[in-house]
């Protein structure tokens, strides 16, 4: 195998390593004056990185390193979506990183975030369980540092401790399950394991343990207990990254492994997913109604959204995989728009994040209120916004495979979610407030990120060619 072959199929990972090295070197040599431009430099590098990796650069499937690393056009699209989400998070983070207690840690933030992105890319392209596990840990360990980034704040330190302890326990269970697979098949290569999967009791237990590890990353019920506290305690830009990019990579990786490795056990994992989907959507919706803190509110919203994402996974079809990628893209722009408004308000109002603080926001900051409203409409699946079409595609994928009752339960829960999403709209536009949040002007970086997210919410719903383009490039359909 020559270097040109490796470069062809690992271009995304090699380019990302180059961006990480550039961030490290810039942080070391820039000096105090140069660090003022750190944000612009990193956003430019990420933009160049995305421009070089967007859409597949090879149309055929391939594997290198003996099958440990696998390339497919759909993997390239997923990695591009994750990179776009990371760039949007960088744009949202500028005002927070300019604060005196975080300004000197800019380099650490960028390097840690890009390291998690590299781990997710390896996890997506893994063809071997050890490669998969290494990618998972490369994504999880830096993430715990990001969650505890505001180490002088009690909530952030507590959130970091809860996250890393939960992650360690989930990773231990996953590794235990992988060891069972190795014991029953004698290999850890995905392709070699398939003929040896026979649905024995030990393999079913191993599959449950493996699912537990990824269920934690995706925040599925009953592996969700860390989510609300971690989302509330972590810095808001980190919470937005955790709720979108990390969740998207884990959901896609889960679907790939279930389809490629556990195809002979399809009836078992579909039953498991059926139960988890119903629990995730229902429990999250009921708990979201009770939340007064907007970060906790969006935490339970993200758990519910994860349940909807699993509808694409349970279908187990190429159409379902395309629906998953499209849903993640739409969810990314809508959720980051909501978190962008929360970040802007938090940075300009001494940390106000409770729902009652948003009473009367439309009178003082109408543009932010409108952005939040459109983001909420998309998350709720109200037409003609992008969230409606993304939900339609995943419902269609599950319905096509015969999960009619499950789709009906999901539709009922969509009606429940409308109620608690409208609570935010009611607070901003209807509920009076004698002392609303004062009028302020967001920084340019935040306004740019919100503008991009808003464009995504409006355009992705109206441009059906996006979904068709993903399907065409990934599967030629």
C-alpha positions as CSV (number, residue, x, y, z in Angstrom):
1,X,0.0,0.0,0.0
2,X,1.6,3.3,-1.1
3,X,1.0,6.7,0.5
4,X,-1.1,8.0,-2.4
5,X,-3.7,5.2,-1.6
6,X,-3.7,6.2,2.1
7,X,-4.0,9.9,1.2
8,X,-6.9,9.1,-1.1
9,X,-9.1,7.4,1.4
10,X,-7.9,9.1,4.6
11,X,-7.7,12.6,3.3
12,X,-10.2,13.9,5.8
13,X,-8.3,12.5,8.8
14,X,-4.9,13.6,7.5
15,X,-6.1,17.1,6.8
16,X,-7.7,17.3,10.2
17,X,-4.5,16.2,11.9
18,X,-2.8,19.1,9.9
19,X,-5.4,21.6,11.3
20,X,-4.7,20.3,14.9
21,X,-1.0,20.7,14.5
22,X,-1.5,24.2,13.0
23,X,-3.6,25.1,16.1
24,X,-0.9,23.8,18.4
25,X,1.9,25.7,16.7
26,X,-0.1,28.9,16.5
27,X,-0.9,28.7,20.2
28,X,2.8,28.2,20.9
29,X,4.3,30.9,18.7
30,X,1.6,33.6,18.2
31,X,2.2,35.5,21.4
32,X,-0.3,37.8,23.1
33,X,-0.9,39.9,20.1
34,X,-1.3,37.0,17.7
35,X,-3.8,35.2,19.9
36,X,-6.3,38.1,19.3
37,X,-6.6,36.7,15.7
38,X,-6.7,33.0,16.9
39,X,-10.5,32.8,16.3
40,X,-10.2,34.1,12.7
41,X,-7.3,31.8,11.9
42,X,-9.1,28.7,13.2
43,X,-12.4,29.5,11.4
44,X,-10.4,30.1,8.2
45,X,-8.6,26.8,8.6
46,X,-11.9,25.0,9.3
47,X,-13.5,26.6,6.2
48,X,-10.6,25.4,4.0
49,X,-10.8,22.0,5.6
50,X,-14.5,21.8,4.9
51,X,-14.1,23.0,1.3
52,X,-11.6,20.2,0.7
53,X,-13.7,17.5,2.2
54,X,-17.3,18.4,1.3
55,X,-19.0,15.6,-0.7
56,X,-17.2,12.4,-1.7
57,X,-14.0,12.6,-3.6
58,X,-14.1,8.9,-4.5
59,X,-17.3,7.1,-5.6
60,X,-16.2,3.5,-4.8
61,X,-16.1,1.8,-1.5
62,X,-12.6,0.8,-0.3
63,X,-10.7,-0.4,2.8
64,X,-7.1,0.1,3.9
65,X,-4.8,-1.3,6.7
66,X,-6.2,-4.8,6.2
67,X,-9.8,-3.6,6.5
68,X,-9.4,-1.6,9.8
69,X,-10.2,1.6,8.0
70,X,-13.2,1.7,5.6
71,X,-14.1,4.4,3.1
72,X,-17.5,4.9,1.5
73,X,-19.1,8.0,-0.1
74,X,-21.7,8.3,2.7
75,X,-18.9,8.3,5.3
76,X,-17.4,11.3,3.6
77,X,-20.7,13.2,3.6
78,X,-21.1,12.5,7.4
79,X,-17.6,13.8,8.1
80,X,-18.4,16.9,6.2
81,X,-21.6,17.5,8.2
82,X,-19.7,17.0,11.5
83,X,-17.0,19.5,10.3
84,X,-19.7,22.1,9.4
85,X,-21.2,21.7,12.9
86,X,-17.8,22.2,14.4
87,X,-17.2,25.4,12.5
88,X,-20.6,26.7,13.6
89,X,-19.7,25.9,17.2
90,X,-16.4,27.8,16.8
91,X,-18.3,30.8,15.6
92,X,-20.6,30.6,18.6
93,X,-17.7,30.3,21.0
94,X,-15.9,33.6,20.2
95,X,-17.6,35.9,22.7
96,X,-17.2,33.2,25.5
97,X,-13.5,32.7,24.6
98,X,-12.9,36.4,24.8
99,X,-13.8,36.5,28.5
100,X,-10.9,37.0,30.9
101,X,-11.2,33.5,32.5
102,X,-11.1,31.7,29.2
103,X,-9.1,33.9,26.8
104,X,-5.8,32.4,27.8
105,X,-7.2,28.9,27.0
106,X,-8.2,29.4,23.4
107,X,-5.6,27.0,22.1
108,X,-6.7,24.2,24.4
109,X,-10.4,24.7,23.4
110,X,-9.6,24.4,19.7
111,X,-7.2,21.5,20.0
112,X,-9.6,19.5,22.3
113,X,-12.6,20.1,20.1
114,X,-10.7,19.1,16.9
115,X,-9.4,16.0,18.7
116,X,-12.9,14.9,19.5
117,X,-13.8,15.5,15.8
118,X,-10.9,13.3,14.7
119,X,-12.0,10.5,17.0
120,X,-15.5,10.7,15.6
121,X,-14.1,10.4,12.1
122,X,-12.2,7.3,13.0
123,X,-15.3,5.9,14.7
124,X,-17.4,6.4,11.5
125,X,-14.8,4.8,9.2
126,X,-13.9,1.9,11.5
127,X,-13.9,-1.6,10.1
128,X,-12.5,-3.2,13.2
129,X,-13.8,-3.0,16.8
130,X,-10.4,-1.9,18.2
131,X,-10.3,1.0,15.7
132,X,-13.9,1.8,16.6
133,X,-13.1,1.8,20.3
134,X,-10.0,3.9,19.9
135,X,-12.1,6.5,17.9
136,X,-14.7,6.5,20.6
137,X,-12.2,7.1,23.4
138,X,-10.4,9.8,21.3
139,X,-13.8,11.5,21.1
140,X,-14.9,11.0,24.7
141,X,-11.8,11.9,26.8
142,X,-11.2,15.4,25.3
143,X,-14.9,15.9,25.5
144,X,-14.8,15.5,29.3
145,X,-12.1,18.2,29.4
146,X,-14.3,20.5,27.4
147,X,-17.3,19.9,29.7
148,X,-15.1,20.9,32.7
149,X,-13.5,23.8,30.8
150,X,-14.8,26.4,33.2
151,X,-12.9,24.6,36.0
152,X,-13.3,27.5,38.5
153,X,-17.1,27.2,38.3
154,X,-18.6,24.6,40.5
155,X,-21.3,23.5,37.9
156,X,-18.7,22.9,35.2
157,X,-16.4,20.9,37.3
158,X,-19.4,18.8,38.6
159,X,-20.6,18.3,35.0
160,X,-17.2,17.2,33.9
161,X,-16.9,14.6,36.8
162,X,-20.4,13.2,36.0
163,X,-19.6,13.0,32.3
164,X,-16.3,11.2,32.6
165,X,-17.5,8.8,35.2
166,X,-20.6,7.9,33.1
167,X,-18.4,7.7,30.0
168,X,-15.9,5.3,31.7
169,X,-18.7,3.0,32.9
170,X,-20.3,3.0,29.4
171,X,-16.9,2.4,27.7
172,X,-16.2,-0.5,30.1
173,X,-19.5,-2.2,29.3
174,X,-18.9,-1.7,25.6
175,X,-15.4,-3.2,25.8
176,X,-16.8,-6.1,27.8
177,X,-19.3,-6.8,25.1
178,X,-16.6,-6.5,22.4
179,X,-14.6,-9.1,24.3
180,X,-17.6,-11.5,24.2
181,X,-17.7,-11.1,20.4
182,X,-14.0,-11.9,20.1
183,X,-14.5,-14.9,22.3
184,X,-17.3,-16.3,20.1
185,X,-16.0,-15.3,16.7
186,X,-12.2,-15.2,17.1
187,X,-11.9,-11.9,15.2
188,X,-12.7,-8.2,15.6
189,X,-13.0,-7.4,11.9
190,X,-16.5,-6.4,10.9
191,X,-16.6,-8.4,7.7
192,X,-15.1,-11.5,9.2
193,X,-17.5,-11.5,12.1
194,X,-20.7,-11.6,10.1
195,X,-20.6,-15.3,9.0
196,X,-19.9,-16.2,12.7
197,X,-22.8,-14.3,14.2
198,X,-25.4,-16.9,15.1
199,X,-27.5,-15.1,17.7
200,X,-26.3,-17.2,20.7
201,X,-27.2,-16.0,24.2
202,X,-23.6,-14.7,24.7
203,X,-23.7,-12.7,21.5
204,X,-27.1,-11.2,22.4
205,X,-25.6,-10.1,25.7
206,X,-22.5,-8.8,23.9
207,X,-24.8,-6.8,21.6
208,X,-26.7,-5.3,24.5
209,X,-23.4,-4.2,26.2
210,X,-22.2,-2.7,23.0
211,X,-25.4,-0.9,22.5
212,X,-25.2,0.5,26.0
213,X,-21.9,2.2,25.3
214,X,-23.3,4.0,22.2
215,X,-26.6,4.6,23.9
216,X,-24.8,6.7,26.5
217,X,-23.1,8.8,23.7
218,X,-26.5,9.3,22.0
219,X,-28.3,10.0,25.3
220,X,-31.0,7.3,24.8
221,X,-33.2,6.3,27.7
222,X,-32.3,4.6,30.0
223,X,-28.7,5.7,29.4
224,X,-29.6,9.4,29.6
225,X,-29.3,10.3,33.3
226,X,-26.0,12.3,32.9
227,X,-27.4,14.5,30.1
228,X,-29.4,17.2,31.9
229,X,-26.8,17.9,34.6
230,X,-23.9,17.9,32.1
231,X,-25.7,20.1,29.6
232,X,-26.6,22.6,32.4
233,X,-23.1,22.7,33.9
234,X,-20.9,22.7,30.8
235,X,-20.2,26.0,29.0
236,X,-23.0,26.7,26.5
237,X,-20.8,26.4,23.3
238,X,-19.6,23.0,24.6
239,X,-23.2,21.9,25.3
240,X,-24.2,22.8,21.8
241,X,-21.3,20.7,20.4
242,X,-22.1,17.8,22.7
243,X,-25.8,17.9,21.7
244,X,-25.2,17.9,17.9
245,X,-21.9,16.8,16.6
246,X,-21.1,14.1,19.2
247,X,-24.7,12.7,19.0
248,X,-24.7,12.7,15.2
249,X,-21.4,10.7,14.9
250,X,-22.5,8.1,17.5
251,X,-25.9,7.6,15.9
252,X,-24.4,7.1,12.4
253,X,-21.7,4.7,13.8
254,X,-24.4,2.7,15.6
255,X,-26.4,2.3,12.4
256,X,-23.3,1.2,10.4
257,X,-22.3,-1.4,13.0
258,X,-25.9,-2.8,13.3
259,X,-26.2,-3.1,9.6
260,X,-22.7,-4.4,8.7
261,X,-22.0,-6.6,11.7
262,X,-25.3,-7.6,13.4
263,X,-27.3,-8.2,10.3
264,X,-27.9,-11.9,11.3
265,X,-29.4,-10.6,14.6
266,X,-31.6,-8.1,13.0
267,X,-34.8,-9.2,14.9
268,X,-33.0,-8.8,18.2
269,X,-31.6,-5.3,17.8
270,X,-34.8,-4.1,16.1
271,X,-36.7,-5.2,19.2
272,X,-34.2,-3.5,21.5
273,X,-34.4,-0.3,19.4
274,X,-38.2,-0.4,19.4
275,X,-38.3,-0.3,23.2
276,X,-35.5,2.3,23.5
277,X,-37.2,4.6,20.9
278,X,-40.5,4.6,22.7
279,X,-38.9,5.2,26.1
280,X,-36.6,7.9,24.8
281,X,-39.3,9.9,23.0
282,X,-41.9,9.6,25.7
283,X,-39.8,10.0,28.8
284,X,-37.8,13.0,27.4
285,X,-41.0,14.7,26.3
286,X,-42.6,14.3,29.7
287,X,-39.5,15.6,31.5
288,X,-39.0,18.5,29.1
289,X,-42.4,19.9,30.1
290,X,-41.1,20.4,33.7
291,X,-37.9,22.2,32.9
292,X,-37.4,25.9,33.7
293,X,-33.7,26.1,32.7
294,X,-33.3,26.4,29.0
295,X,-30.2,24.3,28.8
296,X,-31.9,21.5,30.7
297,X,-34.9,22.0,28.5
298,X,-32.8,21.5,25.4
299,X,-31.1,18.5,27.0
300,X,-34.4,16.6,27.2
301,X,-35.3,17.9,23.8
302,X,-32.1,16.4,22.5
303,X,-32.9,13.0,24.1
304,X,-36.3,13.1,22.4
305,X,-34.6,14.0,19.1
306,X,-32.2,11.1,19.6
307,X,-35.2,8.8,19.8
308,X,-36.5,10.2,16.4
309,X,-33.0,9.6,14.9
310,X,-33.2,6.0,15.9
311,X,-36.3,5.6,13.7
312,X,-33.9,5.9,10.7
313,X,-31.6,3.4,12.4
314,X,-34.3,0.8,13.0
315,X,-35.2,0.8,9.3
316,X,-31.8,-0.6,8.5
317,X,-32.0,0.5,4.8
318,X,-30.0,2.8,2.5
319,X,-33.0,5.1,2.5
320,X,-32.9,5.2,6.3
321,X,-29.2,6.0,6.3
322,X,-29.8,8.9,4.0
323,X,-32.7,10.1,6.1
324,X,-30.5,9.9,9.2
325,X,-27.8,12.1,7.6
326,X,-30.4,14.6,6.4
327,X,-32.1,14.6,9.8
328,X,-28.8,15.2,11.6
329,X,-28.0,18.1,9.2
330,X,-31.3,19.8,9.8
331,X,-31.2,19.1,13.6
332,X,-27.7,20.6,13.6
333,X,-28.7,24.0,12.2
334,X,-31.9,24.2,14.3
335,X,-30.3,23.2,17.6
336,X,-27.2,25.4,17.1
337,X,-29.5,28.3,16.3
338,X,-31.3,27.8,19.6
339,X,-28.0,27.4,21.5
340,X,-26.6,30.5,19.7
341,X,-29.4,32.6,21.0
342,X,-28.9,31.2,24.5
343,X,-25.2,31.9,24.3
344,X,-25.7,35.5,23.1
345,X,-28.2,36.2,25.9
346,X,-26.1,34.5,28.5
347,X,-22.9,36.4,27.6
348,X,-24.8,39.8,27.6
349,X,-27.1,39.4,30.6
350,X,-24.9,38.0,33.4
351,X,-25.7,34.4,32.7
352,X,-29.5,34.4,32.4
353,X,-30.6,30.9,31.1
354,X,-34.0,30.4,32.7
355,X,-37.1,30.4,30.7
356,X,-38.7,33.1,32.8
357,X,-35.7,35.3,31.9
358,X,-36.9,35.2,28.3
359,X,-40.3,36.8,29.1
360,X,-40.7,39.8,26.8
361,X,-37.5,39.1,24.9
362,X,-39.2,40.1,21.6
363,X,-39.7,43.7,22.8
364,X,-36.0,44.3,23.5
365,X,-34.3,41.9,21.1
366,X,-36.8,41.0,18.4
367,X,-34.2,39.5,16.0
368,X,-32.9,37.0,18.5
369,X,-36.5,36.1,19.4
370,X,-37.4,35.5,15.8
371,X,-34.3,33.3,15.3
372,X,-35.2,31.3,18.4
373,X,-38.8,31.0,17.2
374,X,-37.8,29.6,13.8
375,X,-35.3,27.2,15.5
376,X,-38.1,25.9,17.8
377,X,-40.5,25.6,14.8
378,X,-37.9,23.4,13.0
379,X,-37.2,21.3,16.1
380,X,-40.9,20.8,16.6
381,X,-41.4,19.7,12.9
382,X,-43.7,22.5,11.9
383,X,-44.0,23.0,8.1
384,X,-42.6,24.6,5.9
385,X,-39.3,24.6,8.0
386,X,-36.6,22.0,7.5
387,X,-37.5,20.0,10.6
388,X,-40.9,19.0,9.1
389,X,-39.2,17.4,6.1
390,X,-36.5,15.7,8.1
391,X,-39.1,14.1,10.4
392,X,-41.2,13.1,7.3
393,X,-38.2,11.2,5.8
394,X,-37.3,9.2,9.0
395,X,-41.0,8.4,9.6
396,X,-41.2,7.2,6.0
397,X,-38.1,5.1,6.4
398,X,-39.5,3.3,9.5
399,X,-43.0,3.0,8.1
400,X,-41.7,1.4,4.9
401,X,-40.2,-1.4,7.0
402,X,-43.4,-2.2,8.7
403,X,-43.0,-0.2,12.0
404,X,-46.5,1.3,11.7
405,X,-47.3,1.4,15.4
406,X,-43.9,2.8,16.3
407,X,-44.4,5.6,13.8
408,X,-47.8,6.3,15.2
409,X,-46.4,6.5,18.8
410,X,-43.7,8.9,17.5
411,X,-46.4,11.1,15.8
412,X,-48.3,11.3,19.1
413,X,-45.1,12.3,20.9
414,X,-44.6,15.0,18.3
415,X,-47.9,16.5,19.4
416,X,-46.7,16.5,23.0
417,X,-43.4,18.1,22.0
418,X,-45.4,20.9,20.4
419,X,-46.7,21.9,23.8
420,X,-43.4,22.3,25.5
421,X,-41.7,23.9,22.5
422,X,-44.5,26.5,22.4
423,X,-43.7,27.4,26.1
424,X,-40.6,29.1,24.9
425,X,-42.5,31.0,22.1
426,X,-45.1,32.1,24.7
427,X,-42.4,33.4,27.1
428,X,-40.7,35.5,24.4
429,X,-43.7,36.9,22.6
430,X,-46.7,36.8,25.0
431,X,-45.7,36.7,28.7
432,X,-45.2,40.2,30.0
433,X,-42.1,41.2,31.9
434,X,-41.5,44.4,33.8
435,X,-37.7,44.1,33.5
436,X,-36.9,42.1,30.4
437,X,-33.4,41.4,29.2
438,X,-31.9,44.7,28.0
439,X,-31.3,45.4,24.4
440,X,-27.8,44.4,23.2
441,X,-25.9,43.8,20.1
442,X,-24.3,40.4,19.5
443,X,-20.7,40.1,18.3
444,X,-20.1,39.6,14.6
445,X,-19.1,35.9,14.9
446,X,-22.3,35.0,16.7
447,X,-24.5,36.9,14.2
448,X,-22.8,35.1,11.4
449,X,-23.4,31.7,12.9
450,X,-27.0,32.5,13.6
451,X,-27.4,33.8,10.0
452,X,-25.9,30.5,8.6
453,X,-28.2,28.4,10.9
454,X,-31.2,30.4,9.9
455,X,-30.4,30.0,6.2
456,X,-30.1,26.2,6.8
457,X,-33.5,26.1,8.6
458,X,-35.2,27.9,5.7
459,X,-33.3,26.5,2.7
460,X,-32.9,22.8,3.7
461,X,-36.7,22.5,4.0
462,X,-37.4,24.0,0.6
463,X,-34.5,22.5,-1.4
464,X,-35.4,18.9,-1.7
465,X,-32.3,18.5,-3.9
466,X,-30.2,18.3,-0.7
467,X,-31.8,15.0,0.3
468,X,-31.7,13.7,-3.3
469,X,-28.1,14.8,-3.5
470,X,-27.1,12.9,-0.4
471,X,-28.9,9.8,-1.7
472,X,-27.3,10.1,-5.2
473,X,-23.7,10.6,-4.0
474,X,-23.9,8.0,-1.3
475,X,-25.8,5.2,-3.0
476,X,-26.2,6.3,-6.7
477,X,-30.0,6.3,-6.3
